[in-house]
Amino acid sequence: MLLYAVSISMKKKTNQWFKKHRIAALSGVTSVTTGLIIMILFKESQGYPHLASTHAIGGLVTGFIALITLVLGYLIINGNKNVKPYHKWSGRLTLILVAITIIFGVIRLLEIVNK
């Protein structure tokens, strides 16, 4: 969803680009936040330690940067155009962190399966 949001913002060929960008970005940030909440609740219910893997730490950092990107977008909508470059760069950083977190998640899964 986050990748789709970025691709929409780069094309800007229709009048609907912003609406689509906002829906995709909100969906992506909601997915990241939901994943964090589910992870916290699952680990609490099972008694597992928090932030015990690179994947977990990556997920937390990714969630934090995704929320910052969302807040910066909100500031732009409300007239603070000065933060637009920061919004663009934090959005790009969020995408990179999502990819890295997914890779660490796959590595962690393989470690667990191969034990």
C-alpha positions in Angstrom: 0.0 0.0 0.0 2.8 2.4 0.8 4.5 1.7 -2.5 1.3 2.3 -4.3 0.9 5.7 -2.4 4.3 6.8 -3.6 3.8 5.7 -7.2 0.5 7.7 -7.3 2.2 10.8 -6.0 4.9 10.5 -8.6 2.4 10.3 -11.5 0.1 13.2 -10.6 -1.6 13.0 -14.1 -5.2 13.0 -12.9 -7.2 15.2 -10.5 -7.7 12.2 -8.3 -4.0 11.6 -7.5 -4.1 13.2 -4.1 -7.3 11.3 -3.0 -5.7 8.0 -4.1 -2.4 8.9 -2.5 -4.0 9.7 0.8 -6.2 6.5 0.8 -3.2 4.3 0.0 -0.9 6.0 2.5 -3.5 5.8 5.3 -4.1 2.2 4.5 -0.3 1.5 4.6 0.2 3.3 7.9 -2.9 1.5 9.3 -1.4 -1.8 8.3 2.0 -1.0 9.9 0.3 0.2 13.1 -2.0 -2.8 13.2 1.0 -5.1 12.8 2.7 -3.4 15.7 -0.4 -3.7 17.9 -0.9 -7.4 17.0 2.8 -8.1 17.7 2.7 -6.5 21.1 -0.5 -8.3 22.1 0.7 -11.7 20.9 4.1 -11.4 22.7 2.3 -10.3 25.9 -0.1 -13.2 25.7 2.7 -15.7 25.1 5.2 -14.2 27.5 7.8 -13.6 24.8 10.3 -10.8 25.2 9.7 -7.6 23.3 12.3 -6.2 20.8 14.3 -9.4 21.0 15.0 -9.6 17.2 16.2 -7.3 14.4 12.8 -7.7 12.8 11.0 -6.5 15.9 13.3 -3.4 16.3 12.9 -2.7 12.5 9.1 -2.9 12.8 9.1 -0.4 15.7 11.4 2.0 13.8 9.4 1.6 10.6 6.1 2.2 12.5 7.6 5.4 14.1 8.8 6.8 10.7 5.5 5.9 9.0 3.6 7.9 11.7 6.0 10.8 11.2 5.4 10.7 7.5 1.6 10.7 8.1 1.9 13.7 10.5 4.1 15.6 7.9 1.4 14.9 5.3 -1.2 16.3 7.6 0.8 19.4 8.2 1.1 20.0 4.4 -2.7 19.6 4.0 -3.2 22.2 6.7 -1.0 24.8 5.0 2.5 24.1 6.1 4.2 23.7 2.7 7.6 24.0 4.3 7.6 20.4 5.4 6.9 19.0 2.0 10.5 17.9 1.3 10.7 16.2 4.7 7.4 14.4 3.9 8.8 13.2 0.6 12.0 11.9 2.2 10.4 10.3 5.2 8.0 8.6 2.8 10.9 7.2 0.9 12.7 6.2 4.1 9.5 4.4 5.2 9.4 2.3 2.1 13.0 1.3 2.5 12.5 0.4 6.1 9.4 -1.6 5.3 11.4 -3.6 2.8 14.2 -4.1 5.3 11.8 -5.1 8.0 10.2 -7.7 5.7 13.6 -9.2 4.8 14.5 -9.4 8.5 11.1 -11.0 9.2 11.7 -13.7 6.5 15.1 -14.4 8.0 13.6 -14.6 11.5 11.0 -17.0 10.3 13.6 -19.2 8.6 15.6 -19.2 11.9 12.5 -20.3 13.8 11.5 -23.0 11.3 15.0 -24.5 11.1 15.4 -24.8 14.9 
